[in-house]
Amino acid sequence: MAFDRYRRVLALPGVRALLLVGMIARIPLTGTGMTLTLHVVNHQKLGFLQAGLIGAASMAGAAVGSPLVGRFVDRRGLRPVMVVTTVVQLCLWCAAPAMPYAVLLPGALIGGLFSQPVFGAVRQCIAAMVPRENHQTGFALDSMGVELSYMVGPALAVTCVTAFGSTATMYGLAAGLVGAGVAFYLLNPPTRSAEEAAGHEGAVPRRHWLRPALFALFGMVTGLTFVLTTTELAVVATLKAGDATAWTGLVVALWCAYSLVGGFVYGGLPRGLSPVLLAGGLCALTVPVGLVGGGWWWLCLALVPSGLLCAPALSSTVDAVNRRVPAAARGEAMGLHGASLTIGGALAGPIAGGILDAHGPAWAFAVSGAAGLVPAVIAALVWRRAPAAVPGAAVSVMAVSDVPAAGAAASDAAASDVSAALEVPGAGGAVAGAEAAASLRASAGE
């Protein structure tokens, strides 16, 4: 049954090409941070503090630029945005080898600000190209592709810098980013479905979709990335403390493999699970990881439960965002989702480093897991108390608290209201306009 769901999604026109191009295009993007770090440390002979500031500037630019770029995609389409961002990346990475540190620092900020919208664009296009009932599988495939990109990108950057130097690697990144931009320009995947495009939906004011429930979801995404980044750092510290640094690559690779397995299983389920449940479960299962002793192989086993939830948790948050926003604001919303991911990773570096230095890796696992539970609990409370409707706009999108399936089946009166939407546990979000009644009855009948 799981394979049937994947076959249906992959058989849709353009989906295979989109996923393949998206996975390959993310590889140079995921290698930029490691390349900058090694360039500052090895080529410019500066410290890790300066390298960290470069990384922070790049992430800060990406956090600000991601929703802005997504908004331009909503209004102007993917092609012109990809042209502008690709030209900026080409200029930056061709000039970066000759930049002194004082120029490279603001250059990294500008590069992050004009980062190619590959991550958000792929998710936006999946939402447009894949039918609503198969979004869970489509977003799971995307999460698995992201996992594979992160397994290849940083490692490839280290290999290239070691073998050819940071200057040649930067030129290679420029070529890779240009290739990614050209591929997306030629592919030109739709950012809205045929039905959404036929509706001629104009710009939707943020106040009609950027509501407390969505803010709570973004906060949970930030907490989730904070936990994942801290876990990676704590794994490195644990192995170093146990004189098993040589096994770091294998342990991290196995952790990523657990995520791939979890993502594959989740994408094949007949119904999804609440992102609060998945993210909260991942955080809770991270807390005791540091208590495991006895060697690196025990750490591999301790990471299995939380690792299996990585890709499912991330893909479920993407699905939840998609269901809570109108098509005309999908790009900006996915940009905000990406910004939340970036912020979580940026916060993890200094906070996790401080905990590791002061208290050791066991506390880093425990504190990060507990900290990640806080926004998950807040999101659960906000969704439970969310209003039943968003008044006013022609396109109403809202986040409503999870309700039992039996209650949804009994709500035909509410379903007849075309401006209402109900969230069913596992389905993940809201349905706007005239599709509400049909979507509600379909969900209740599953």
C-alpha positions as a Markdown table, in Angstrom:
| # | Residue | x | y | z |
|---|---|---|---|---|
| 1 | Met | 0.0 | 0.0 | 0.0 |
| 2 | Ala | 2.9 | 2.4 | 0.8 |
| 3 | Phe | 4.5 | 1.7 | -2.6 |
| 4 | Asp | 1.2 | 2.5 | -4.3 |
| 5 | Arg | 1.1 | 5.9 | -2.7 |
| 6 | Tyr | 4.6 | 6.6 | -3.9 |
| 7 | Arg | 3.9 | 5.3 | -7.3 |
| 8 | Arg | 0.8 | 7.6 | -7.7 |
| 9 | Val | 2.8 | 10.7 | -6.7 |
| 10 | Leu | 5.9 | 9.9 | -8.8 |
| 11 | Ala | 3.6 | 9.1 | -11.8 |
| 12 | Leu | 2.3 | 12.7 | -11.8 |
| 13 | Pro | 3.6 | 14.9 | -14.6 |
| 14 | Gly | 6.7 | 16.8 | -13.6 |
| 15 | Val | 7.0 | 15.5 | -10.1 |
| 16 | Arg | 10.0 | 13.2 | -10.6 |
| 17 | Ala | 11.9 | 15.9 | -12.4 |
| 18 | Leu | 11.1 | 18.4 | -9.7 |
| 19 | Leu | 12.2 | 16.1 | -6.9 |
| 20 | Leu | 15.4 | 15.1 | -8.7 |
| 21 | Val | 16.4 | 18.7 | -9.7 |
| 22 | Gly | 15.5 | 19.9 | -6.2 |
| 23 | Met | 17.7 | 17.3 | -4.5 |
| 24 | Ile | 20.7 | 18.0 | -6.8 |
| 25 | Ala | 20.2 | 21.8 | -6.6 |
| 26 | Arg | 20.3 | 21.6 | -2.8 |
| 27 | Ile | 23.8 | 20.0 | -2.7 |
| 28 | Pro | 25.8 | 23.2 | -3.5 |
| 29 | Leu | 23.5 | 25.1 | -1.1 |
| 30 | Thr | 24.2 | 22.8 | 1.7 |
| 31 | Gly | 27.9 | 23.0 | 1.1 |
| 32 | Thr | 28.2 | 26.8 | 1.3 |
| 33 | Gly | 28.5 | 27.0 | 5.1 |
| 34 | Met | 31.3 | 24.4 | 5.3 |
| 35 | Thr | 33.2 | 26.0 | 2.4 |
| 36 | Leu | 33.1 | 29.5 | 4.0 |
| 37 | Thr | 34.2 | 28.1 | 7.4 |
| 38 | Leu | 37.2 | 26.2 | 5.9 |
| 39 | His | 38.1 | 29.2 | 3.7 |
| 40 | Val | 38.2 | 31.6 | 6.7 |
| 41 | Val | 40.2 | 29.1 | 8.9 |
| 42 | Asn | 42.5 | 27.5 | 6.3 |
| 43 | His | 43.0 | 30.2 | 3.6 |
| 44 | Gln | 42.6 | 33.4 | 5.6 |
| 45 | Lys | 44.3 | 31.9 | 8.7 |
| 46 | Leu | 41.7 | 33.3 | 11.1 |
| 47 | Gly | 40.0 | 31.6 | 14.0 |
| 48 | Phe | 36.8 | 29.7 | 14.4 |
| 49 | Leu | 35.2 | 32.8 | 16.0 |
| 50 | Gln | 35.6 | 34.7 | 12.7 |
| 51 | Ala | 34.3 | 31.7 | 10.8 |
| 52 | Gly | 31.3 | 31.5 | 13.1 |
| 53 | Leu | 30.5 | 35.1 | 12.5 |
| 54 | Ile | 30.6 | 34.5 | 8.7 |
| 55 | Gly | 28.2 | 31.6 | 9.2 |
| 56 | Ala | 25.9 | 33.7 | 11.4 |
| 57 | Ala | 25.8 | 36.5 | 8.9 |
| 58 | Ser | 24.9 | 34.1 | 6.1 |
| 59 | Met | 22.1 | 32.6 | 8.2 |
| 60 | Ala | 20.8 | 36.0 | 9.3 |
| 61 | Gly | 20.6 | 37.0 | 5.7 |
| 62 | Ala | 18.7 | 33.8 | 4.8 |
| 63 | Ala | 16.3 | 34.2 | 7.7 |
| 64 | Val | 15.4 | 37.7 | 6.5 |
| 65 | Gly | 15.5 | 37.0 | 2.8 |
| 66 | Ser | 13.6 | 33.7 | 2.7 |
| 67 | Pro | 10.1 | 35.1 | 3.3 |
| 68 | Leu | 10.8 | 38.2 | 1.1 |
| 69 | Val | 12.0 | 36.0 | -1.8 |
| 70 | Gly | 9.0 | 33.8 | -1.3 |
| 71 | Arg | 6.7 | 36.8 | -1.5 |
| 72 | Phe | 8.2 | 37.8 | -4.8 |
| 73 | Val | 7.7 | 34.2 | -6.1 |
| 74 | Asp | 4.0 | 34.6 | -5.1 |
| 75 | Arg | 3.7 | 37.9 | -7.0 |
| 76 | Arg | 6.1 | 37.5 | -10.0 |
| 77 | Gly | 6.6 | 33.8 | -10.4 |
| 78 | Leu | 9.6 | 31.6 | -10.0 |
| 79 | Arg | 11.6 | 32.4 | -13.1 |
| 80 | Pro | 12.4 | 36.1 | -12.5 |
| 81 | Val | 13.3 | 35.4 | -8.8 |
| 82 | Met | 15.6 | 32.5 | -9.8 |
| 83 | Val | 17.3 | 34.7 | -12.4 |
| 84 | Val | 18.0 | 37.5 | -9.9 |
| 85 | Thr | 19.2 | 35.2 | -7.1 |
| 86 | Thr | 21.3 | 33.1 | -9.4 |
| 87 | Val | 23.1 | 36.2 | -10.8 |
| 88 | Val | 23.8 | 37.4 | -7.2 |
| 89 | Gln | 25.2 | 34.0 | -6.2 |
| 90 | Leu | 27.4 | 33.9 | -9.3 |
| 91 | Cys | 28.9 | 37.3 | -8.6 |
| 92 | Leu | 29.4 | 36.6 | -4.9 |
| 93 | Trp | 31.1 | 33.2 | -5.2 |
| 94 | Cys | 33.3 | 34.3 | -8.1 |
| 95 | Ala | 34.5 | 37.3 | -6.1 |
| 96 | Ala | 34.6 | 35.6 | -2.6 |
| 97 | Pro | 38.1 | 34.1 | -3.0 |
| 98 | Ala | 39.6 | 37.5 | -3.4 |
| 99 | Met | 37.6 | 39.2 | -0.7 |
| 100 | Pro | 39.3 | 40.2 | 2.6 |
| 101 | Tyr | 37.5 | 39.2 | 5.7 |
| 102 | Ala | 36.0 | 42.7 | 6.3 |
| 103 | Val | 34.3 | 42.4 | 2.9 |
| 104 | Leu | 33.5 | 38.7 | 3.0 |
| 105 | Leu | 31.4 | 39.3 | 6.2 |
| 106 | Pro | 28.8 | 41.6 | 4.6 |
| 107 | Gly | 29.1 | 39.6 | 1.4 |
| 108 | Ala | 27.9 | 36.5 | 3.3 |
| 109 | Leu | 25.0 | 38.5 | 4.6 |
| 110 | Ile | 24.0 | 39.6 | 1.1 |
| 111 | Gly | 24.5 | 36.1 | -0.2 |
| 112 | Gly | 22.1 | 34.8 | 2.4 |
| 113 | Leu | 19.6 | 37.5 | 1.7 |
| 114 | Phe | 19.6 | 36.6 | -2.0 |
| 115 | Ser | 19.8 | 32.9 | -1.5 |
| 116 | Gln | 18.1 | 30.8 | -4.2 |
| 117 | Pro | 14.6 | 29.8 | -3.0 |
| 118 | Val | 15.2 | 26.1 | -3.8 |
| 119 | Phe | 14.0 | 24.7 | -0.5 |
| 120 | Gly | 10.7 | 26.7 | -0.4 |
| 121 | Ala | 10.1 | 26.6 | -4.1 |
| 122 | Val | 10.2 | 22.8 | -4.2 |
| 123 | Arg | 7.7 | 22.5 | -1.4 |
| 124 | Gln | 5.5 | 25.2 | -3.0 |
| 125 | Cys | 5.5 | 23.4 | -6.3 |
| 126 | Ile | 4.8 | 20.0 | -4.7 |
| 127 | Ala | 1.7 | 21.6 | -3.1 |
| 128 | Ala | 0.6 | 22.8 | -6.5 |
| 129 | Met | 1.4 | 19.7 | -8.5 |
| 130 | Val | 0.3 | 16.9 | -6.1 |
| 131 | Pro | -3.4 | 16.5 | -5.2 |
| 132 | Arg | -4.3 | 17.4 | -1.7 |
| 133 | Glu | -4.9 | 13.8 | -0.6 |
| 134 | Asn | -1.3 | 12.9 | -1.6 |
| 135 | His | 0.5 | 15.9 | 0.0 |
| 136 | Gln | 1.7 | 13.8 | 2.9 |
| 137 | Thr | 3.6 | 11.5 | 0.5 |
| 138 | Gly | 4.9 | 14.3 | -1.6 |
| 139 | Phe | 6.3 | 16.3 | 1.3 |
| 140 | Ala | 7.8 | 13.1 | 2.8 |
| 141 | Leu | 9.6 | 12.5 | -0.5 |
| 142 | Asp | 10.9 | 16.1 | -0.3 |
| 143 | Ser | 12.1 | 15.6 | 3.2 |
| 144 | Met | 14.0 | 12.5 | 2.2 |
| 145 | Gly | 15.6 | 14.4 | -0.7 |
| 146 | Val | 16.7 | 17.1 | 1.8 |
| 147 | Glu | 18.2 | 14.5 | 4.0 |
| 148 | Leu | 20.2 | 13.1 | 1.1 |
| 149 | Ser | 21.4 | 16.6 | 0.1 |
| 150 | Tyr | 22.7 | 17.3 | 3.6 |
| 151 | Met | 24.4 | 13.9 | 3.6 |
| 152 | Val | 26.3 | 14.8 | 0.4 |
| 153 | Gly | 26.8 | 18.6 | 0.4 |
| 154 | Pro | 28.9 | 19.3 | 3.5 |
| 155 | Ala | 31.0 | 16.2 | 3.0 |
| 156 | Leu | 31.6 | 17.0 | -0.6 |
| 157 | Ala | 32.6 | 20.6 | 0.4 |
| 158 | Val | 35.2 | 19.2 | 2.9 |
| 159 | Thr | 36.6 | 16.8 | 0.3 |
| 160 | Cys | 36.9 | 19.5 | -2.4 |
| 161 | Val | 38.5 | 22.0 | -0.1 |
| 162 | Thr | 41.0 | 19.4 | 1.1 |
| 163 | Ala | 41.8 | 18.2 | -2.4 |
| 164 | Phe | 41.7 | 21.4 | -4.4 |
| 165 | Gly | 41.6 | 24.3 | -1.9 |
| 166 | Ser | 38.8 | 26.7 | -1.0 |
| 167 | Thr | 39.3 | 29.0 | -4.0 |
| 168 | Ala | 38.6 | 26.2 | -6.5 |
| 169 | Thr | 35.8 | 25.0 | -4.4 |
| 170 | Met | 34.1 | 28.4 | -4.4 |
| 171 | Tyr | 34.3 | 28.5 | -8.2 |
| 172 | Gly | 32.8 | 25.0 | -8.2 |
| 173 | Leu | 30.0 | 26.3 | -5.9 |
| 174 | Ala | 29.4 | 29.2 | -8.3 |
| 175 | Ala | 29.0 | 26.7 | -11.2 |
| 176 | Gly | 26.7 | 24.4 | -9.2 |
| 177 | Leu | 24.5 | 27.3 | -8.1 |
| 178 | Val | 24.3 | 28.6 | -11.7 |
| 179 | Gly | 23.4 | 25.1 | -12.8 |
| 180 | Ala | 20.7 | 24.9 | -10.2 |
| 181 | Gly | 19.2 | 28.2 | -11.3 |
| 182 | Val | 19.3 | 27.3 | -14.9 |
| 183 | Ala | 17.7 | 23.9 | -14.2 |
| 184 | Phe | 14.8 | 25.5 | -12.3 |
| 185 | Tyr | 14.4 | 28.2 | -15.0 |
| 186 | Leu | 14.1 | 25.6 | -17.7 |
| 187 | Leu | 11.9 | 23.3 | -15.6 |
| 188 | Asn | 9.7 | 26.2 | -14.5 |
| 189 | Pro | 7.4 | 24.1 | -12.3 |
| 190 | Pro | 4.0 | 25.6 | -11.5 |
| 191 | Thr | 3.7 | 27.3 | -8.1 |
| 192 | Arg | -0.1 | 27.0 | -8.2 |
| 193 | Ser | -2.4 | 24.2 | -9.4 |
| 194 | Ala | -4.6 | 24.6 | -12.4 |
| 195 | Glu | -7.6 | 25.2 | -10.2 |
| 196 | Glu | -5.8 | 27.8 | -8.1 |
| 197 | Ala | -4.5 | 29.6 | -11.2 |
| 198 | Ala | -8.0 | 29.6 | -12.8 |
| 199 | Gly | -9.4 | 31.3 | -9.6 |
| 200 | His | -7.3 | 34.4 | -10.4 |
| 201 | Glu | -6.7 | 34.8 | -6.6 |
| 202 | Gly | -4.9 | 38.1 | -5.9 |
| 203 | Ala | -2.7 | 39.0 | -3.0 |
| 204 | Val | -4.1 | 38.1 | 0.4 |
| 205 | Pro | -3.4 | 40.4 | 3.3 |
| 206 | Arg | -1.2 | 38.8 | 5.9 |
| 207 | Arg | -3.7 | 39.4 | 8.7 |
| 208 | His | -6.0 | 36.8 | 7.1 |
| 209 | Trp | -3.5 | 33.9 | 7.3 |
| 210 | Leu | -0.5 | 34.9 | 9.5 |
| 211 | Arg | -2.4 | 34.2 | 12.7 |
| 212 | Pro | -1.3 | 32.9 | 16.2 |
| 213 | Ala | -1.7 | 29.3 | 15.2 |
| 214 | Leu | 0.8 | 29.7 | 12.4 |
| 215 | Phe | 3.2 | 31.7 | 14.6 |
| 216 | Ala | 3.0 | 28.8 | 17.1 |
| 217 | Leu | 3.8 | 26.4 | 14.3 |
| 218 | Phe | 6.9 | 28.4 | 13.2 |
| 219 | Gly | 8.0 | 28.5 | 16.8 |
| 220 | Met | 7.8 | 24.7 | 17.0 |
| 221 | Val | 9.8 | 24.4 | 13.7 |
| 222 | Thr | 12.5 | 26.6 | 15.3 |
| 223 | Gly | 12.6 | 24.4 | 18.3 |
| 224 | Leu | 12.7 | 21.3 | 16.2 |
| 225 | Thr | 15.8 | 22.5 | 14.2 |
| 226 | Phe | 17.4 | 23.6 | 17.5 |
| 227 | Val | 17.1 | 20.1 | 18.8 |
| 228 | Leu | 18.4 | 18.5 | 15.6 |
| 229 | Thr | 21.4 | 20.8 | 15.4 |
| 230 | Thr | 22.3 | 20.4 | 19.0 |
| 231 | Thr | 22.0 | 16.7 | 18.7 |
| 232 | Glu | 24.6 | 16.7 | 15.9 |
| 233 | Leu | 27.0 | 18.8 | 18.0 |
| 234 | Ala | 26.4 | 16.6 | 21.0 |
| 235 | Val | 27.1 | 13.5 | 19.0 |
| 236 | Val | 30.4 | 14.9 | 18.0 |
| 237 | Ala | 31.3 | 15.9 | 21.6 |
| 238 | Thr | 30.2 | 12.5 | 22.9 |
| 239 | Leu | 32.4 | 10.6 | 20.5 |
| 240 | Lys | 35.3 | 12.9 | 21.2 |
| 241 | Ala | 35.0 | 12.4 | 24.9 |
| 242 | Gly | 35.0 | 8.6 | 24.4 |
| 243 | Asp | 38.1 | 8.7 | 22.1 |
| 244 | Ala | 35.9 | 7.5 | 19.2 |
| 245 | Thr | 36.1 | 10.5 | 16.9 |
| 246 | Ala | 36.9 | 8.2 | 14.0 |
| 247 | Trp | 33.4 | 6.8 | 14.1 |
| 248 | Thr | 31.7 | 10.2 | 13.9 |
| 249 | Gly | 31.0 | 10.0 | 10.2 |
| 250 | Leu | 29.4 | 6.5 | 10.5 |
| 251 | Val | 27.2 | 7.5 | 13.5 |
| 252 | Val | 25.9 | 10.7 | 11.8 |
| 253 | Ala | 25.3 | 8.7 | 8.5 |
| 254 | Leu | 23.3 | 6.1 | 10.5 |
| 255 | Trp | 21.3 | 8.9 | 12.2 |
| 256 | Cys | 20.5 | 10.3 | 8.7 |
| 257 | Ala | 19.6 | 6.8 | 7.5 |
| 258 | Tyr | 17.1 | 6.4 | 10.4 |
| 259 | Ser | 15.5 | 9.6 | 9.3 |
| 260 | Leu | 15.2 | 8.3 | 5.7 |
| 261 | Val | 13.5 | 5.1 | 6.9 |
| 262 | Gly | 11.1 | 7.1 | 9.1 |
| 263 | Gly | 10.3 | 9.5 | 6.2 |
| 264 | Phe | 9.6 | 6.6 | 3.9 |
| 265 | Val | 7.3 | 4.8 | 6.3 |
| 266 | Tyr | 5.5 | 8.1 | 7.2 |
| 267 | Gly | 4.9 | 9.0 | 3.5 |
| 268 | Gly | 3.3 | 5.6 | 2.9 |
| 269 | Leu | 0.8 | 5.8 | 5.8 |
| 270 | Pro | -2.8 | 6.2 | 4.9 |
| 271 | Arg | -3.2 | 9.2 | 7.2 |
| 272 | Gly | -0.6 | 11.6 | 8.6 |
| 273 | Leu | 0.0 | 12.4 | 12.2 |
| 274 | Ser | -0.1 | 15.7 | 14.1 |
| 275 | Pro | 3.1 | 17.7 | 13.8 |
| 276 | Val | 2.9 | 18.5 | 17.5 |
| 277 | Leu | 2.9 | 14.7 | 18.2 |
| 278 | Leu | 5.8 | 14.0 | 15.9 |
| 279 | Ala | 7.9 | 17.1 | 16.9 |
| 280 | Gly | 7.1 | 16.6 | 20.6 |
| 281 | Gly | 8.0 | 12.9 | 20.4 |
| 282 | Leu | 11.3 | 13.6 | 18.8 |
| 283 | Cys | 12.2 | 16.2 | 21.4 |
| 284 | Ala | 11.1 | 13.9 | 24.3 |
| 285 | Leu | 13.1 | 10.9 | 22.9 |
| 286 | Thr | 16.2 | 13.2 | 22.5 |
| 287 | Val | 16.3 | 13.9 | 26.3 |
| 288 | Pro | 17.7 | 10.5 | 27.5 |
| 289 | Val | 20.2 | 9.9 | 24.6 |
| 290 | Gly | 23.1 | 11.3 | 26.6 |
| 291 | Leu | 22.6 | 8.8 | 29.4 |
| 292 | Val | 23.7 | 6.0 | 27.1 |
| 293 | Gly | 27.3 | 4.8 | 27.7 |
| 294 | Gly | 29.4 | 1.9 | 26.7 |
| 295 | Gly | 30.7 | 2.9 | 23.3 |
| 296 | Trp | 29.8 | 4.5 | 20.0 |
| 297 | Trp | 27.6 | 1.5 | 19.0 |
| 298 | Trp | 25.3 | 2.2 | 21.9 |
| 299 | Leu | 24.9 | 5.8 | 20.8 |
| 300 | Cys | 23.9 | 4.5 | 17.4 |
| 301 | Leu | 21.1 | 2.5 | 19.0 |
| 302 | Ala | 20.1 | 5.4 | 21.3 |
| 303 | Leu | 19.6 | 7.7 | 18.3 |
| 304 | Val | 17.2 | 5.3 | 16.5 |
| 305 | Pro | 13.8 | 6.4 | 18.1 |
| 306 | Ser | 14.4 | 10.2 | 17.7 |
| 307 | Gly | 16.1 | 9.6 | 14.3 |
| 308 | Leu | 13.1 | 7.8 | 12.9 |
| 309 | Leu | 11.0 | 10.9 | 13.6 |
| 310 | Cys | 13.3 | 13.5 | 12.0 |
| 311 | Ala | 11.9 | 13.4 | 8.4 |
| 312 | Pro | 8.3 | 12.8 | 9.4 |
| 313 | Ala | 8.3 | 15.7 | 11.9 |
| 314 | Leu | 9.8 | 18.1 | 9.3 |
| 315 | Ser | 7.5 | 17.0 | 6.5 |
| 316 | Ser | 4.4 | 17.2 | 8.7 |
| 317 | Thr | 5.2 | 20.9 | 9.6 |
| 318 | Val | 5.5 | 21.7 | 5.9 |
| 319 | Asp | 2.1 | 20.0 | 5.2 |
| 320 | Ala | 0.6 | 22.0 | 8.2 |
| 321 | Val | 1.9 | 25.3 | 6.8 |
| 322 | Asn | 0.6 | 24.5 | 3.4 |
| 323 | Arg | -2.9 | 23.7 | 4.7 |
| 324 | Arg | -3.1 | 26.9 | 6.7 |
| 325 | Val | -2.3 | 29.4 | 4.0 |
| 326 | Pro | -4.0 | 30.4 | 0.7 |
| 327 | Ala | -2.2 | 29.6 | -2.6 |
| 328 | Ala | -1.5 | 33.3 | -3.2 |
| 329 | Ala | 0.6 | 33.4 | 0.0 |
| 330 | Arg | 2.2 | 29.9 | -0.2 |
| 331 | Gly | 5.6 | 31.1 | -1.2 |
| 332 | Glu | 5.9 | 33.6 | 1.6 |
| 333 | Ala | 4.6 | 31.1 | 4.1 |
| 334 | Met | 7.2 | 28.5 | 2.9 |
| 335 | Gly | 9.8 | 31.2 | 3.2 |
| 336 | Leu | 8.8 | 31.9 | 6.8 |
| 337 | His | 9.0 | 28.1 | 7.4 |
| 338 | Gly | 12.5 | 28.2 | 6.0 |
| 339 | Ala | 13.4 | 31.2 | 8.1 |
| 340 | Ser | 12.2 | 29.3 | 11.2 |
| 341 | Leu | 14.5 | 26.4 | 10.3 |
| 342 | Thr | 17.4 | 28.8 | 9.9 |
| 343 | Ile | 16.8 | 30.5 | 13.2 |
| 344 | Gly | 16.7 | 27.3 | 15.1 |
| 345 | Gly | 20.0 | 26.2 | 13.6 |
| 346 | Ala | 21.6 | 29.5 | 14.3 |
| 347 | Leu | 20.5 | 29.5 | 17.9 |
| 348 | Ala | 21.8 | 26.0 | 18.5 |
| 349 | Gly | 25.5 | 26.8 | 17.8 |
| 350 | Pro | 26.3 | 29.2 | 20.6 |
| 351 | Ile | 23.8 | 27.7 | 23.1 |
| 352 | Ala | 24.8 | 24.1 | 22.6 |
| 353 | Gly | 28.4 | 25.1 | 22.6 |
| 354 | Gly | 28.0 | 26.8 | 26.0 |
| 355 | Ile | 26.2 | 23.7 | 27.5 |
| 356 | Leu | 28.8 | 21.3 | 26.0 |
| 357 | Asp | 31.7 | 23.4 | 27.5 |
| 358 | Ala | 30.1 | 23.8 | 30.9 |
| 359 | His | 28.3 | 20.5 | 31.5 |
| 360 | Gly | 29.1 | 18.0 | 28.8 |
| 361 | Pro | 27.1 | 16.3 | 26.0 |
| 362 | Ala | 24.6 | 14.5 | 28.3 |
| 363 | Trp | 23.2 | 17.8 | 29.4 |
| 364 | Ala | 23.2 | 19.1 | 25.8 |
| 365 | Phe | 20.9 | 16.3 | 24.8 |
| 366 | Ala | 18.6 | 16.7 | 27.8 |
| 367 | Val | 18.4 | 20.5 | 27.7 |
| 368 | Ser | 17.8 | 20.7 | 24.0 |
| 369 | Gly | 15.1 | 18.1 | 24.1 |
| 370 | Ala | 13.4 | 19.8 | 27.0 |
| 371 | Ala | 13.7 | 23.2 | 25.3 |
| 372 | Gly | 12.2 | 21.8 | 22.1 |
| 373 | Leu | 9.2 | 20.5 | 24.0 |
| 374 | Val | 8.2 | 24.0 | 25.1 |
| 375 | Pro | 7.2 | 25.4 | 21.7 |
| 376 | Ala | 5.5 | 22.1 | 20.9 |
| 377 | Val | 3.3 | 22.4 | 24.0 |
| 378 | Ile | 2.6 | 26.0 | 23.2 |
| 379 | Ala | 1.5 | 25.1 | 19.7 |
| 380 | Ala | -0.8 | 22.4 | 21.0 |
| 381 | Leu | -2.4 | 24.9 | 23.4 |
| 382 | Val | -2.7 | 27.6 | 20.8 |
| 383 | Trp | -4.3 | 25.2 | 18.3 |
| 384 | Arg | -6.8 | 24.0 | 20.9 |
| 385 | Arg | -7.9 | 27.6 | 21.6 |
| 386 | Ala | -7.8 | 28.9 | 18.0 |
| 387 | Pro | -11.0 | 30.5 | 16.8 |
| 388 | Ala | -13.4 | 28.6 | 14.6 |
| 389 | Ala | -13.4 | 31.1 | 11.8 |
| 390 | Val | -11.5 | 34.0 | 10.3 |
| 391 | Pro | -13.9 | 36.7 | 9.4 |
| 392 | Gly | -13.8 | 39.1 | 6.6 |
| 393 | Ala | -11.6 | 38.1 | 3.6 |
| 394 | Ala | -12.8 | 36.7 | 0.3 |
| 395 | Val | -10.4 | 33.8 | 0.9 |
| 396 | Ser | -10.7 | 32.6 | 4.5 |
| 397 | Val | -7.9 | 30.5 | 5.9 |
| 398 | Met | -7.7 | 29.6 | 9.5 |
| 399 | Ala | -6.1 | 27.3 | 12.0 |
| 400 | Val | -8.7 | 25.4 | 14.1 |
| 401 | Ser | -8.0 | 23.1 | 17.0 |
| 402 | Asp | -7.8 | 19.4 | 16.4 |
| 403 | Val | -11.2 | 17.8 | 16.7 |
| 404 | Pro | -12.2 | 14.1 | 17.0 |
| 405 | Ala | -13.0 | 12.5 | 13.7 |
| 406 | Ala | -16.5 | 11.6 | 15.0 |
| 407 | Gly | -17.1 | 15.3 | 15.7 |
| 408 | Ala | -15.9 | 16.1 | 12.2 |
| 409 | Ala | -18.3 | 13.7 | 10.7 |
| 410 | Ala | -21.2 | 15.2 | 12.6 |
| 411 | Ser | -20.4 | 18.7 | 11.4 |
| 412 | Asp | -22.3 | 18.9 | 8.1 |
| 413 | Ala | -23.8 | 22.2 | 9.1 |
| 414 | Ala | -20.4 | 23.8 | 9.5 |
| 415 | Ala | -19.2 | 22.1 | 6.4 |
| 416 | Ser | -21.8 | 23.9 | 4.3 |
| 417 | Asp | -20.3 | 27.2 | 5.2 |
| 418 | Val | -17.8 | 27.9 | 2.3 |
| 419 | Ser | -15.7 | 30.2 | 4.4 |
| 420 | Ala | -15.1 | 27.6 | 7.1 |
| 421 | Ala | -12.5 | 25.0 | 7.5 |
| 422 | Leu | -11.9 | 22.2 | 10.0 |
| 423 | Glu | -8.6 | 20.6 | 10.9 |
| 424 | Val | -8.8 | 16.8 | 11.3 |
| 425 | Pro | -6.0 | 15.1 | 13.3 |
| 426 | Gly | -3.5 | 13.7 | 10.9 |
| 427 | Ala | -4.8 | 15.7 | 8.0 |
| 428 | Gly | -2.9 | 18.7 | 9.2 |
| 429 | Gly | -4.7 | 21.9 | 8.4 |
| 430 | Ala | -7.3 | 24.1 | 6.9 |
| 431 | Val | -9.2 | 24.1 | 3.7 |
| 432 | Ala | -10.5 | 27.4 | 2.4 |
| 433 | Gly | -13.5 | 28.6 | 0.4 |
| 434 | Ala | -15.8 | 26.3 | -1.5 |
| 435 | Glu | -13.6 | 23.2 | -1.1 |
| 436 | Ala | -14.3 | 23.1 | 2.7 |
| 437 | Ala | -17.5 | 21.1 | 2.6 |
| 438 | Ala | -16.2 | 18.4 | 0.2 |
| 439 | Ser | -12.8 | 18.2 | 2.0 |
| 440 | Leu | -14.5 | 17.8 | 5.4 |
| 441 | Arg | -16.9 | 15.1 | 4.3 |
| 442 | Ala | -14.0 | 13.3 | 2.5 |
| 443 | Ser | -11.9 | 13.4 | 5.7 |
| 444 | Ala | -14.8 | 12.2 | 7.8 |
| 445 | Gly | -15.4 | 9.3 | 5.5 |
| 446 | Glu | -11.8 | 8.0 | 5.5 |
